[in-house]
């Protein structure tokens, strides 16, 4: 059960305990479908393995400038 630093709908990272061990599972757990996921500033795929202390940013894919 990783403890990650999550940035989603916020301006700062929040320490978050999750059950998921992969990005795909995290998308299901936190309903992050339609988001691009970055881990430590790198875009990752659904099979990427989560580990304690990683900075995970979920960015909505349907955003446009100024919104």
Order of alpha helices (4+ residues) and beta strands (2+ residues): beta-beta-alpha-beta-beta-beta
